[in-house]
Amino acid sequence: MGMAKETRLSELAPGIAARVTGVEGDKDLRRRVLDMGLVPGTEVRVQRRAPLGDPVSVVFRGYELSLRLPEAQSVRVALCGGGCGGCGGCGGCR
């Protein structure tokens, strides 16, 4: 099993997947992001981002969601260290 590298959702390039490890920020921002379903353990993949990086479109649990940049910056994610590029089934994210 590989080691997971942690970063922010806002830093992922389109096509990269990872697993949510936590949500930071003030109480209202955390609540909004968690209520959208981005809770620790959720696998998420960046679908695309606007030319200036805001918003960021992500796919998880079978649907697509657009996040404002501050929301995407508040989500910590772990990249797979197993060489699959992120949550590709190698088990390194788990």
C-alpha positions as CSV (number, residue, x, y, z in Angstrom):
1,M,0.0,0.0,0.0
2,G,1.4,3.4,-1.0
3,M,1.6,6.5,1.2
4,A,-1.0,9.2,0.5
5,K,0.2,12.7,-0.4
6,E,-2.2,15.3,1.1
7,T,-3.1,18.5,-0.8
8,R,-6.1,20.8,-1.4
9,L,-8.9,20.0,-3.8
10,S,-8.3,23.3,-5.5
11,E,-4.7,22.2,-6.4
12,L,-5.8,19.1,-8.4
13,A,-5.6,19.1,-12.2
14,P,-8.6,18.0,-14.2
15,G,-8.9,14.2,-14.4
16,I,-7.1,13.6,-11.0
17,A,-9.0,11.8,-8.3
18,A,-8.4,11.7,-4.5
19,R,-10.1,10.9,-1.2
20,V,-11.4,13.7,1.1
21,T,-9.4,13.8,4.4
22,G,-11.0,16.9,5.9
23,V,-12.6,20.3,5.5
24,E,-11.1,23.5,7.0
25,G,-12.4,27.0,7.2
26,D,-14.9,29.0,9.3
27,K,-18.0,27.3,10.6
28,D,-20.3,28.4,7.8
29,L,-17.9,27.4,5.0
30,R,-17.3,24.0,6.6
31,R,-21.0,23.3,7.1
32,R,-21.8,24.3,3.5
33,V,-19.1,22.0,2.1
34,L,-20.0,19.1,4.3
35,D,-23.7,19.5,3.5
36,M,-22.8,19.2,-0.2
37,G,-21.5,15.7,0.6
38,L,-17.8,16.3,0.6
39,V,-17.1,14.5,3.8
40,P,-14.0,12.6,4.9
41,G,-13.6,9.3,3.0
42,T,-15.4,10.5,-0.2
43,E,-13.7,9.8,-3.5
44,V,-13.7,12.9,-5.7
45,R,-12.4,13.7,-9.2
46,V,-11.8,17.1,-10.7
47,Q,-13.8,17.3,-13.9
48,R,-12.7,20.7,-15.1
49,R,-12.0,24.2,-14.0
50,A,-12.7,27.7,-15.4
51,P,-9.9,29.5,-17.1
52,L,-9.1,31.6,-14.0
53,G,-9.5,28.6,-11.7
54,D,-13.0,29.6,-10.3
55,P,-15.2,27.6,-10.2
56,V,-13.9,24.1,-10.0
57,S,-16.2,21.3,-11.3
58,V,-15.9,18.0,-9.4
59,V,-17.5,14.6,-9.7
60,F,-18.3,12.4,-6.7
61,R,-21.0,9.9,-5.7
62,G,-22.4,9.9,-9.2
63,Y,-23.0,13.6,-9.7
64,E,-21.2,16.8,-10.8
65,L,-20.8,19.8,-8.6
66,S,-19.3,23.3,-9.2
67,L,-17.4,24.7,-6.2
68,R,-16.2,28.3,-5.8
69,L,-12.5,28.5,-5.3
70,P,-12.7,29.2,-1.5
71,E,-14.8,26.0,-1.1
72,A,-12.3,23.9,-3.1
73,Q,-9.4,25.4,-1.1
74,S,-11.1,24.3,2.2
75,V,-11.2,20.6,1.2
76,R,-8.1,18.6,2.1
77,V,-7.6,15.5,-0.1
78,A,-5.1,12.5,-0.2
79,L,-3.6,11.5,-3.5
80,C,-2.9,7.9,-4.1
81,G,0.7,7.0,-3.7
82,G,0.4,3.7,-5.5
83,G,1.1,5.1,-8.9
84,C,-2.4,4.9,-10.2
85,G,-3.0,8.7,-10.3
86,G,-5.5,8.9,-7.5
87,C,-8.2,6.5,-6.3
88,G,-7.7,4.2,-9.3
89,G,-8.2,1.0,-7.3
90,C,-4.6,0.3,-6.2
91,G,-5.6,0.7,-2.5
92,G,-3.1,3.4,-1.8
93,C,-5.8,6.0,-0.9
94,R,-7.5,3.8,1.7
